[in-house]
Amino acid sequence: MLAVCATPIGNLDDVTLRVLAELREADVVLAEDTRHTRGLLKRHGIEAKLVSYHEHNEAARAAELLPRLLAGERVALVSDAGLPGVSDPGARLVRAALDAGVPVTVLPGPSAVETALVASGLVSERYAFVGFLPRKAGELAALWDELSTPWPVVAFESPQRLPASLRSLAERTPGREVAVCRELTKRFEEIARGSAAELAARFAEPPKGEITLVLGPGEGPPPRDNALVAVEELVTAGTPRRVAADVVARLTGAPRNRLYRESL
């Protein structure tokens, strides 16, 4: 059997009794970082055989472990924090086990997503989780437009990139409510709440610790630029993009270069 085990997102006491029992009984424990997991096991007095399982060896490990699962071994899968398979390695092995008919059980536990959402005060009946934010400025700006939804959004971000991401968001929607949740469940936990503009100013320099970002409900997607829509329709009809941009620019007065660039 494959047991997917949620582990603490910070405080090592935030682990369930079921997970501790599974880690004791497993023939092998797959760990994203064996040094990190060894600390959790030591904290709870557990001796276990640890094998590394991370994004760089996930495919090879899945192929290696499937025969052992089929032979009847009990395998526990953990990540450094939270539930494996959600923004962490694990999904490939779960799928392979299911396809091979191996029983898979999930032992739930701490979640940075839901902890941050509730702590932010921005919770609603519906929310979106987008994983780690993109690194490229253009992709990030496009994502903000996509996330102009009437419900909250939760994302992960590195402390080094947080200032740039908040500045990018503030340029798009300076008044949008945001919560920066830092070091959740740990000694120096901090929940900073405010507008995108306020938090961009507050976090002008990278903070320390792990970051979960919560965006409050947006105002819906921005209205479409009619000139840009016209260019897109002409291109769809077979007109070369540069010709379409030139024609629409002459008819509307919109900058030709902008129409061409934003229609790409």
Backbone bond lengths (Angstrom), bond angles and torsions (degrees), N, CA, C in turn:
res aa  C-N    CA-C-N  psi(-1)  N-CA   C-N-CA  omega(-1)  CA-C   N-CA-C  phi
1 M - - - 1.464 - - 1.518 109.99 -
2 L 1.322 115.39 145.14 1.457 121.47 173.88 1.528 107.94 -104.49
3 A 1.327 116.68 122.71 1.462 121.99 178.32 1.527 108.71 -111.31
4 V 1.326 116.29 116.77 1.462 122.29 178.79 1.524 107.06 -92.01
5 C 1.322 116.47 115.19 1.466 121.63 -169.26 1.524 112.14 -113.15
6 A 1.321 115.79 125.89 1.462 120.62 174.24 1.521 109.11 -78.15
7 T 1.326 116.33 136.73 1.462 121.69 179.17 1.530 110.01 -120.48
8 P 1.327 117.84 165.01 1.467 120.74 -176.74 1.521 113.09 -56.71
9 I 1.330 115.56 146.63 1.463 120.46 176.47 1.528 110.99 -90.62
10 G 1.316 116.79 -3.64 1.458 121.05 179.14 1.512 110.93 -170.69
11 N 1.310 115.90 -74.24 1.459 121.52 -179.82 1.523 110.36 -69.70
12 L 1.338 117.02 121.21 1.461 121.09 -174.72 1.524 113.70 -68.70
13 D 1.328 117.47 -12.37 1.464 119.94 176.92 1.526 111.89 -82.24
14 D 1.335 117.12 -9.47 1.466 120.77 179.66 1.525 111.00 -85.63
15 V 1.318 116.36 57.60 1.454 121.13 178.46 1.525 107.01 -128.85
16 T 1.318 117.28 142.36 1.459 119.55 -175.49 1.528 111.15 -81.02
17 L 1.328 115.05 158.15 1.461 120.99 177.21 1.527 110.49 -63.66
18 R 1.320 117.30 -35.40 1.473 121.09 178.63 1.519 111.43 -62.93
19 V 1.342 116.45 -42.47 1.467 119.76 179.71 1.528 110.31 -65.21
20 L 1.319 117.79 -43.36 1.460 120.64 179.05 1.531 110.78 -60.25
21 A 1.323 116.40 -43.01 1.465 119.86 179.10 1.524 110.89 -63.90
22 E 1.324 116.81 -40.26 1.470 120.51 -179.66 1.523 110.89 -65.64
23 L 1.320 117.48 -41.69 1.461 121.04 179.87 1.528 111.20 -64.60
24 R 1.321 116.98 -31.45 1.471 120.54 177.69 1.531 111.22 -71.85
25 E 1.330 116.62 -36.49 1.459 121.12 -172.78 1.535 113.80 -88.05
26 A 1.327 117.39 -17.74 1.467 120.41 -173.41 1.528 111.86 -66.53
27 D 1.327 115.44 144.41 1.459 120.35 173.77 1.526 110.50 -70.91
28 V 1.324 115.72 -32.52 1.456 120.69 177.87 1.528 108.53 -150.37
29 V 1.323 115.93 144.66 1.469 122.03 177.03 1.519 108.15 -113.43
30 L 1.324 116.57 119.73 1.465 121.80 176.76 1.514 108.61 -87.72
31 A 1.322 116.64 125.93 1.464 121.24 -173.84 1.519 110.90 -129.11
32 E 1.325 115.41 137.17 1.468 120.37 177.65 1.525 109.95 -60.82
33 D 1.323 117.35 -45.66 1.471 123.71 175.62 1.525 106.04 -132.87
34 T 1.327 116.99 108.53 1.461 120.26 -174.99 1.523 112.19 -61.77
35 R 1.331 117.79 -31.90 1.472 119.85 178.88 1.521 110.32 -65.97
36 H 1.326 116.36 -41.23 1.460 121.04 179.89 1.532 110.26 -65.25
37 T 1.330 116.44 -47.01 1.461 120.36 -178.28 1.521 111.08 -67.65
38 R 1.326 117.27 -33.58 1.468 119.62 178.39 1.531 111.00 -60.69
39 G 1.334 116.70 -33.62 1.460 120.10 177.11 1.521 111.71 -65.09
40 L 1.339 117.13 -39.68 1.461 121.04 177.65 1.523 110.47 -66.01
41 L 1.332 116.73 -44.23 1.461 120.51 -179.94 1.529 111.03 -63.29
42 K 1.310 116.02 -42.51 1.470 119.99 179.86 1.522 110.81 -63.61
43 R 1.348 115.94 -39.75 1.469 120.29 -179.81 1.521 111.04 -58.71
44 H 1.343 117.54 -31.60 1.461 121.50 -176.35 1.530 112.65 -111.05
45 G 1.318 116.31 15.79 1.460 120.74 173.47 1.507 114.93 64.70
46 I 1.336 117.10 39.91 1.465 121.22 -177.06 1.522 110.24 -111.90
47 E 1.330 115.69 131.39 1.458 122.13 172.82 1.525 107.48 -101.98
48 A 1.311 117.62 127.36 1.465 120.49 -178.99 1.523 110.10 -151.38
49 K 1.339 115.37 153.92 1.459 120.39 174.99 1.524 108.15 -83.15
50 L 1.321 116.25 119.49 1.468 121.26 -177.47 1.520 110.84 -102.96
51 V 1.323 115.84 137.46 1.463 123.20 175.31 1.529 107.61 -130.78
52 S 1.323 117.45 133.89 1.467 120.69 -178.55 1.524 110.83 -69.99
53 Y 1.328 115.61 140.15 1.464 122.11 177.76 1.521 106.83 -147.71
54 H 1.339 115.98 101.81 1.465 119.92 -176.15 1.521 109.93 -139.38
55 E 1.336 116.10 -178.76 1.467 120.14 -172.01 1.526 113.16 -61.67
56 H 1.344 118.15 -25.28 1.456 120.73 -176.22 1.529 113.14 -85.87
57 N 1.335 117.72 -18.35 1.471 118.68 179.33 1.527 111.88 -124.82
58 E 1.342 116.77 13.84 1.463 121.15 -173.42 1.529 112.24 -59.13
59 A 1.325 117.29 -46.13 1.465 119.66 -177.63 1.529 111.20 -63.75
60 A 1.335 116.51 -46.39 1.466 120.22 -178.60 1.526 111.01 -65.40
61 R 1.323 116.82 -41.62 1.465 120.50 -179.38 1.539 111.01 -65.28
62 A 1.329 116.67 -39.71 1.465 119.50 179.93 1.528 110.10 -60.98
63 A 1.314 116.53 -44.04 1.470 120.22 179.22 1.527 111.07 -65.66
64 E 1.314 117.07 -35.76 1.464 122.26 -178.93 1.526 112.20 -71.74
65 L 1.344 116.17 -36.20 1.458 120.43 -173.20 1.526 113.93 -87.57
66 L 1.318 117.04 -22.92 1.467 119.07 -177.17 1.531 112.15 -58.08
67 P 1.330 120.06 -44.81 1.473 119.04 177.74 1.528 112.18 -61.18
68 R 1.302 117.29 -34.76 1.472 120.56 179.94 1.532 110.41 -68.58
69 L 1.323 115.90 -38.59 1.463 119.65 176.38 1.528 110.78 -65.14
70 L 1.330 115.61 -42.75 1.460 119.85 179.61 1.531 111.73 -66.04
71 A 1.345 115.58 -25.30 1.464 120.24 178.96 1.523 111.69 -81.02
72 G 1.340 116.41 -5.44 1.453 119.01 175.55 1.516 115.96 106.56
73 E 1.321 117.99 5.24 1.460 119.00 178.88 1.530 110.90 -71.63
74 R 1.310 114.37 153.88 1.471 121.54 178.53 1.524 107.29 -102.43
75 V 1.327 116.50 117.44 1.464 122.18 -176.06 1.520 109.48 -117.03
76 A 1.329 115.94 129.09 1.465 121.52 175.42 1.524 108.37 -106.56
77 L 1.306 115.98 133.37 1.466 122.07 -178.90 1.523 109.34 -114.27
78 V 1.342 116.53 125.28 1.465 121.06 177.00 1.525 109.28 -131.66
79 S 1.321 115.90 158.10 1.460 121.63 171.24 1.527 107.24 -114.96
80 D 1.315 116.86 -178.26 1.464 119.52 -179.92 1.525 111.99 -65.60
81 A 1.314 116.86 -31.45 1.466 120.56 -178.52 1.524 109.37 -159.07
82 G 1.326 116.03 137.14 1.456 120.07 176.52 1.517 112.53 80.79
83 L 1.327 115.34 -152.54 1.469 121.65 -173.34 1.525 111.06 -101.53
84 P 1.333 119.00 123.68 1.470 121.03 177.50 1.522 111.41 -56.53
85 G 1.326 115.23 146.38 1.458 120.22 178.44 1.511 113.94 95.63
86 V 1.341 117.80 -15.01 1.470 121.97 177.93 1.529 107.29 -111.54
87 S 1.331 116.67 99.27 1.470 123.18 -174.42 1.521 111.78 59.72
88 D 1.315 117.63 21.16 1.460 124.67 177.24 1.524 107.68 -145.44
89 P 1.342 117.85 159.61 1.464 119.70 177.75 1.528 111.59 -59.89
90 G 1.322 116.63 154.45 1.457 120.92 176.22 1.511 114.14 143.06
91 A 1.329 117.54 -32.67 1.457 120.82 -174.67 1.533 111.97 -60.42
92 R 1.337 117.07 -36.80 1.470 119.92 -178.06 1.533 110.84 -64.69
93 L 1.329 117.15 -43.43 1.454 120.47 -178.86 1.528 110.99 -69.24
94 V 1.323 117.12 -39.59 1.465 120.51 177.97 1.524 110.09 -59.77
95 R 1.329 116.14 -45.79 1.458 119.92 -179.43 1.519 111.80 -64.21
96 A 1.337 116.38 -42.15 1.459 120.13 -179.72 1.525 110.96 -63.92
97 A 1.332 116.13 -40.59 1.461 120.12 179.32 1.527 110.95 -65.15
98 L 1.320 117.29 -44.62 1.462 121.07 179.49 1.524 111.10 -62.64
99 D 1.332 116.43 -43.83 1.470 120.33 179.99 1.522 111.56 -62.92
100 A 1.357 116.72 -30.02 1.465 120.89 -178.79 1.522 111.82 -88.84
101 G 1.323 117.30 -0.57 1.458 119.93 179.15 1.510 114.38 83.37
102 V 1.326 117.35 14.36 1.466 121.49 178.43 1.532 108.95 -81.10
103 P 1.328 118.69 131.28 1.466 120.21 177.80 1.536 111.20 -61.73
104 V 1.306 115.97 134.87 1.467 122.17 177.62 1.518 108.25 -123.90
105 T 1.323 116.37 128.68 1.453 120.46 175.49 1.520 108.99 -124.01
106 V 1.321 116.35 146.12 1.464 121.71 -178.87 1.521 108.64 -114.83
107 L 1.322 116.45 125.69 1.457 122.15 178.30 1.527 107.74 -103.79
108 P 1.332 118.44 104.06 1.467 121.38 -173.70 1.523 112.19 -71.35
109 G 1.319 114.35 168.04 1.458 119.62 -179.59 1.509 111.34 -177.46
110 P 1.325 117.42 -147.41 1.467 121.72 -174.97 1.529 112.48 -59.13
111 S 1.338 115.48 145.70 1.469 122.13 179.06 1.521 109.30 -137.94
112 A 1.326 116.46 119.76 1.459 120.02 177.04 1.520 110.87 -64.64
113 V 1.339 116.40 -33.63 1.467 120.95 -178.38 1.523 110.41 -62.47
114 E 1.321 116.34 -55.30 1.463 119.61 -176.07 1.522 112.15 -72.69
115 T 1.340 117.18 -33.11 1.465 119.83 176.48 1.522 110.48 -62.29
116 A 1.326 116.69 -46.54 1.454 120.79 179.63 1.523 111.70 -65.41
117 L 1.317 116.05 -40.89 1.464 120.09 -178.04 1.528 110.68 -61.12
118 V 1.321 117.16 -46.74 1.459 120.07 179.98 1.522 110.70 -68.52
119 A 1.337 117.62 -43.36 1.461 121.37 -178.39 1.531 112.13 -65.00
120 S 1.332 117.02 -27.39 1.469 120.58 -178.27 1.515 112.35 -70.13
121 G 1.338 116.54 -24.84 1.456 119.77 -174.18 1.511 112.89 79.47
122 L 1.321 117.33 9.02 1.463 122.06 -176.15 1.529 111.99 -107.69
123 V 1.321 116.81 14.80 1.453 121.60 -175.05 1.529 111.32 -67.18
124 S 1.329 115.86 147.68 1.460 121.69 175.04 1.521 107.46 -146.60
125 E 1.333 117.41 -177.51 1.459 119.92 -178.32 1.525 112.48 -70.14
126 R 1.318 117.49 -15.49 1.455 121.68 -178.99 1.514 109.31 -138.03
127 Y 1.337 116.88 142.11 1.460 120.01 174.99 1.524 108.60 -151.15
128 A 1.331 115.58 165.97 1.463 121.26 177.53 1.523 109.03 -119.08
129 F 1.329 115.91 140.70 1.461 121.41 174.19 1.520 107.91 -117.10
130 V 1.342 117.12 126.29 1.463 120.37 -173.70 1.524 113.28 -115.59
131 G 1.336 117.63 9.69 1.460 119.58 178.94 1.518 111.72 69.65
132 F 1.333 116.66 -145.34 1.461 120.69 179.88 1.525 110.33 -79.80
133 L 1.311 116.73 139.12 1.458 121.40 179.23 1.525 110.35 -68.90
134 P 1.338 117.75 148.42 1.470 120.03 178.87 1.521 111.27 -66.62
135 R 1.313 115.94 153.42 1.468 120.94 -177.17 1.526 112.79 -85.22
136 K 1.331 116.89 -33.07 1.467 119.99 -175.47 1.526 110.64 -76.20
137 A 1.337 116.01 137.91 1.463 121.31 -175.40 1.528 112.05 -60.15
138 G 1.332 117.01 -41.64 1.464 120.12 -179.13 1.518 112.09 -65.17
139 E 1.317 116.33 -42.21 1.461 120.34 178.92 1.523 110.93 -66.49
140 L 1.330 116.15 -36.53 1.464 120.04 179.20 1.523 110.97 -66.80
141 A 1.334 116.51 -44.33 1.465 120.47 179.18 1.528 110.65 -61.81
142 A 1.332 116.19 -40.27 1.466 119.50 178.47 1.525 111.25 -65.92
143 L 1.329 115.75 -35.53 1.463 119.31 179.56 1.523 111.26 -66.07
144 W 1.329 117.74 -38.45 1.472 119.72 178.96 1.529 110.29 -59.31
145 D 1.336 116.41 -41.36 1.469 119.54 178.28 1.523 110.49 -64.07
146 E 1.330 115.53 -40.78 1.462 120.15 -179.93 1.531 111.04 -65.39
147 L 1.342 116.30 -31.29 1.459 120.96 -176.63 1.519 113.13 -93.94
148 S 1.324 117.34 18.77 1.471 120.32 174.85 1.527 108.83 -79.63
149 T 1.317 114.70 59.39 1.462 121.78 -174.32 1.527 110.26 -101.76
150 P 1.336 117.56 156.99 1.469 120.33 180.00 1.523 112.86 -81.34
151 W 1.334 117.18 27.91 1.463 121.40 176.03 1.531 109.11 -142.71
152 P 1.328 118.22 162.27 1.466 120.93 -177.44 1.526 112.73 -67.40
153 V 1.324 114.72 159.93 1.460 121.89 178.53 1.527 108.19 -132.24
154 V 1.335 116.85 136.22 1.461 122.06 178.20 1.522 108.49 -116.60
155 A 1.330 116.12 136.79 1.465 120.97 -179.84 1.523 109.54 -144.53
156 F 1.328 115.18 157.40 1.460 121.08 172.36 1.527 108.35 -99.45
157 E 1.329 116.20 147.23 1.453 120.42 177.02 1.527 109.20 -148.99
158 S 1.317 116.32 147.74 1.460 119.99 176.77 1.521 108.92 -79.83
159 P 1.334 118.48 150.13 1.467 119.82 178.91 1.524 112.41 -61.41
160 Q 1.337 117.50 -31.40 1.463 120.07 -179.04 1.524 111.98 -67.48
161 R 1.334 117.48 -34.62 1.468 120.46 -176.78 1.532 113.05 -95.38
162 L 1.328 116.84 -6.95 1.466 119.96 -176.96 1.527 113.01 -56.46
163 P 1.347 120.75 -48.03 1.470 119.36 -179.11 1.527 113.24 -56.46
164 A 1.333 117.39 -44.17 1.463 120.47 -179.09 1.522 110.94 -66.57
165 S 1.323 117.20 -38.50 1.465 120.42 -179.76 1.525 110.97 -66.67
166 L 1.327 117.03 -41.46 1.463 119.87 178.99 1.532 111.09 -67.49
167 R 1.330 116.92 -37.84 1.476 119.41 176.62 1.517 110.43 -62.81
168 S 1.343 116.06 -42.19 1.458 120.57 179.43 1.524 110.76 -61.90
169 L 1.328 116.88 -43.72 1.460 120.66 178.98 1.526 110.98 -65.27
170 A 1.337 116.50 -41.22 1.463 120.54 -178.91 1.526 111.86 -65.11
171 E 1.334 116.56 -31.17 1.463 119.54 177.02 1.519 111.21 -66.93
172 R 1.345 117.23 -32.59 1.457 122.03 -178.55 1.522 111.72 -84.05
173 T 1.345 115.91 -51.67 1.467 121.46 -176.35 1.527 109.18 -139.04
174 P 1.324 117.79 80.47 1.472 120.68 -174.74 1.521 114.26 -61.20
175 G 1.334 117.38 -25.92 1.454 119.40 -176.72 1.514 114.81 -93.34
176 R 1.312 118.16 -1.49 1.470 119.58 -176.88 1.529 111.02 -66.26
177 E 1.315 116.27 135.24 1.463 120.48 178.85 1.526 110.29 -68.34
178 V 1.336 115.21 137.47 1.462 121.21 -177.89 1.530 108.77 -141.19
179 A 1.309 115.73 149.08 1.463 121.44 170.79 1.522 108.29 -129.38
180 V 1.314 115.89 127.18 1.460 121.87 173.54 1.525 106.76 -100.02
181 C 1.327 116.41 112.21 1.463 121.70 -177.17 1.524 108.13 -103.61
182 R 1.307 115.18 113.64 1.471 120.66 -172.52 1.536 110.47 -115.90
183 E 1.340 115.35 134.66 1.466 121.41 175.34 1.527 112.28 55.54
184 L 1.310 117.26 48.14 1.462 121.63 -177.83 1.529 112.04 -56.48
185 T 1.301 115.76 133.95 1.475 128.09 179.11 1.520 113.40 70.03
186 K 1.326 118.43 0.67 1.462 120.89 -178.57 1.534 110.05 -95.94
187 R 1.305 115.60 176.45 1.463 121.81 -174.78 1.525 112.74 -58.60
188 F 1.341 116.47 -40.05 1.462 120.31 -176.58 1.532 111.98 -104.60
189 E 1.311 116.28 36.18 1.468 120.87 177.55 1.530 110.73 -54.87
190 E 1.326 114.92 138.13 1.466 120.80 178.76 1.524 109.45 -141.67
191 I 1.321 116.03 133.13 1.465 121.56 174.19 1.526 106.45 -118.89
192 A 1.324 116.76 106.16 1.462 121.60 179.96 1.521 108.56 -100.33
193 R 1.326 116.34 122.89 1.461 121.59 -176.88 1.520 109.85 -118.10
194 G 1.326 116.35 147.70 1.458 120.90 177.89 1.514 110.05 163.46
195 S 1.321 115.73 -171.81 1.467 119.88 176.49 1.522 109.29 -77.19
196 A 1.324 115.38 164.13 1.468 119.53 178.17 1.523 110.33 -58.55
197 A 1.327 117.16 -40.59 1.471 120.70 -179.85 1.529 110.66 -65.43
198 E 1.323 117.24 -42.18 1.468 120.75 -179.48 1.524 111.76 -64.59
199 L 1.324 116.52 -43.35 1.461 119.29 -178.32 1.523 111.99 -74.92
200 A 1.330 117.46 -28.93 1.462 119.73 174.50 1.523 109.89 -63.03
201 A 1.328 116.70 -38.80 1.468 120.82 177.47 1.525 110.88 -71.37
202 R 1.310 116.63 -38.95 1.475 121.09 -177.97 1.520 111.60 -67.70
203 F 1.340 116.15 -38.76 1.464 120.42 -178.55 1.528 110.01 -107.30
204 A 1.323 115.25 53.10 1.469 119.81 177.45 1.523 111.10 -69.23
205 E 1.326 116.66 -23.66 1.457 122.59 176.42 1.523 108.78 -117.27
206 P 1.337 117.47 151.44 1.472 119.23 -178.20 1.527 111.63 -62.83
207 P 1.333 117.62 132.42 1.459 120.67 175.20 1.532 109.65 -83.54
208 K 1.300 115.63 178.38 1.459 120.30 175.29 1.531 109.58 -97.97
209 G 1.317 116.33 153.24 1.448 120.39 172.74 1.513 114.44 96.41
210 E 1.330 114.88 174.79 1.464 121.92 -179.02 1.525 110.48 -82.39
211 I 1.338 115.31 142.07 1.462 121.52 -172.21 1.527 111.53 -119.72
212 T 1.322 115.43 132.32 1.465 121.76 167.44 1.523 106.38 -121.08
213 L 1.312 116.39 127.89 1.467 122.55 -174.83 1.530 109.29 -106.80
214 V 1.330 115.83 133.27 1.457 120.61 176.64 1.528 108.48 -121.75
215 L 1.328 115.97 125.15 1.467 122.21 175.61 1.515 108.65 -102.40
216 G 1.333 115.96 133.32 1.447 119.61 175.75 1.517 110.86 -70.85
217 P 1.320 117.62 172.53 1.471 121.06 179.75 1.518 111.47 -54.43
218 G 1.336 116.25 138.67 1.458 121.15 177.81 1.516 111.32 -90.21
219 E 1.305 115.30 -174.05 1.467 121.42 -177.40 1.517 112.30 -102.69
220 G 1.327 116.99 12.26 1.459 119.74 -177.00 1.516 110.06 92.16
221 P 1.323 118.06 164.87 1.461 121.38 -177.85 1.515 112.19 -65.23
222 P 1.346 117.77 147.74 1.453 120.36 178.67 1.524 111.15 -66.24
223 P 1.324 118.56 153.19 1.464 120.80 179.84 1.522 111.36 -62.60
224 R 1.311 116.75 144.69 1.454 120.90 -179.80 1.515 111.11 -71.70
225 D 1.306 115.42 143.61 1.458 123.19 175.81 1.538 106.83 -77.25
226 N 1.357 116.08 115.82 1.470 119.66 -176.12 1.520 112.17 -60.39
227 A 1.324 117.11 -36.81 1.465 120.01 179.37 1.521 110.22 -65.47
228 L 1.334 116.36 -41.28 1.455 120.51 179.00 1.533 110.76 -66.41
229 V 1.316 116.69 -39.28 1.461 121.17 176.89 1.527 110.07 -60.34
230 A 1.339 116.35 -41.06 1.464 120.60 -179.98 1.529 110.93 -62.61
231 V 1.343 116.56 -41.28 1.461 120.34 177.76 1.523 110.09 -61.86
232 E 1.325 116.52 -45.85 1.459 120.54 -178.59 1.530 111.29 -62.31
233 E 1.322 116.82 -39.04 1.461 119.78 -179.97 1.521 111.35 -67.96
234 L 1.331 116.83 -39.09 1.467 119.97 177.55 1.531 111.07 -64.97
235 V 1.330 116.65 -41.46 1.466 120.64 178.96 1.528 110.11 -63.73
236 T 1.334 116.22 -41.88 1.469 120.52 178.08 1.521 111.11 -61.27
237 A 1.349 116.07 -33.19 1.471 120.90 -179.52 1.525 112.47 -79.46
238 G 1.350 117.33 -4.91 1.453 120.29 176.23 1.518 115.68 111.82
239 T 1.335 118.38 -0.83 1.464 121.28 179.09 1.526 109.97 -75.07
240 P 1.328 118.92 134.08 1.470 119.76 175.78 1.533 110.30 -55.87
241 R 1.325 116.53 141.78 1.461 121.06 -173.54 1.530 112.82 -58.33
242 R 1.319 117.91 -42.36 1.468 120.02 -178.86 1.536 111.03 -66.04
243 V 1.321 116.13 -39.00 1.470 120.22 178.02 1.528 109.48 -65.47
244 A 1.331 116.94 -43.71 1.466 120.89 179.95 1.523 110.66 -61.34
245 A 1.322 116.79 -43.88 1.461 120.68 -179.91 1.531 110.92 -64.54
246 D 1.327 116.85 -38.96 1.456 121.11 -179.56 1.535 111.40 -66.83
247 V 1.337 117.16 -44.12 1.466 121.49 -179.90 1.527 110.97 -63.37
248 V 1.320 116.88 -48.38 1.469 120.72 -177.90 1.525 110.60 -66.82
249 A 1.320 117.70 -35.87 1.468 120.90 178.61 1.528 110.43 -62.99
250 R 1.357 117.32 -42.36 1.463 120.30 -179.92 1.523 111.71 -68.15
251 L 1.342 117.06 -32.61 1.464 120.04 -178.15 1.528 113.08 -80.79
252 T 1.350 116.81 -29.72 1.470 119.61 -174.01 1.521 114.15 -110.69
253 G 1.320 116.67 -18.91 1.461 119.23 -176.45 1.515 113.05 85.69
254 A 1.327 117.46 0.53 1.461 120.49 178.17 1.522 109.69 -72.04
255 P 1.328 118.23 147.85 1.473 121.17 -179.56 1.531 111.24 -60.90
256 R 1.325 116.19 126.52 1.455 120.42 -176.68 1.526 111.74 -62.66
257 N 1.339 117.30 -42.97 1.463 120.38 -177.78 1.532 111.42 -62.82
258 R 1.352 115.71 -38.56 1.467 118.70 179.51 1.517 110.22 -66.58
259 L 1.324 118.04 -42.55 1.459 121.76 -179.63 1.531 110.34 -61.72
260 Y 1.326 115.85 -42.31 1.453 119.13 -179.33 1.526 110.06 -66.70
261 R 1.330 116.99 -47.88 1.454 121.39 -176.64 1.534 112.24 -63.05
262 E 1.333 116.63 -46.48 1.462 119.49 -175.13 1.534 113.09 -77.69
263 S 1.325 116.60 -11.59 1.465 118.93 177.68 1.525 112.12 -88.04
264 L 1.338 116.04 -8.23 1.470 119.61 -178.04 1.531 109.88 -67.00
